[in-house]
């Protein structure tokens, strides 16, 4: 899940910033994402970052169990 952050900036400053970032072949979103990642790495302890990575990467995939077909009296795959 990703949360959104709202920033306030004057129209003139935003336009100038976007113009000069475009000259560097980048965007405001890309630069803010990069800075947020740097800030996260600098601020959040390594063991906490590793824990978050482990828990977000290893979401268990639940297999559906076969269901019993009462008419036939045997198991069938529910997929």
N, C-alpha and C positions, 0 to 999 in steps of 0.2 A: 504494500500500500504506500502510496506517495501522498504527502501532504503538500499543500500549496502555501507559498509565502507571498504576501502582498507588500510591495514597496511603493513609496511615494516619491515622486521626482517631478520637477517642473517639465512641461512639454519641451521647452527649449533645450534643457540639459539632456533630456532623453533623446531628442532628435540628434543633437551633436554627438552624444555617446554612441548611438547606433550607427551614425555616419562613419565615425572613425574606427569603430569595431569592424564595419564592413570592409574598410580599406585594409584591415589586417586579416580578412577572410574568416571572421568569426562573428558570433552573435552575442547579445547580452545574456541570453539564456545559457549558452555554452559557457560563458565566462563565470556566471553566477554558480552554475552547477560545479564547475571546476573549483571555485573558491570554497563552496560549501563542503565539498569532499575534502579539501585541504584542512579546513577548519575542524571537521569531524575527526580526521586522522590525528590532528594536533591536540584536540581536546579530550576525546574519548579514549580511555585506557585500552591498550592492545588486547588484553584478555576479554574485555567487554565487546570489542569489535569482532574478535574471533567467535565469541559465543553467539552474537547476532548473526554472523555469517553461517555458522553451523545450523542454527535454528531456522533461518530463512531458506537455506539451500536444501535441507533434507526434510521437506514436507513429505510425510509418509503417503504413499499411494495405496489406497485401500482397494483390495481386490474384492469383487463381489463374490459372495459365497453362492454355491449352487443352491437352488431352491427345490423343494420336494414337490413333485407333480402328484397331487393326491389321486388323480384319475388313473395314472399309469403305475403308481406305486414305486417309482424310482426317481433318482435325482436327475435334474436337467440343468444345463448351464443357463444362467439368467442373462447372459450377454446376447 
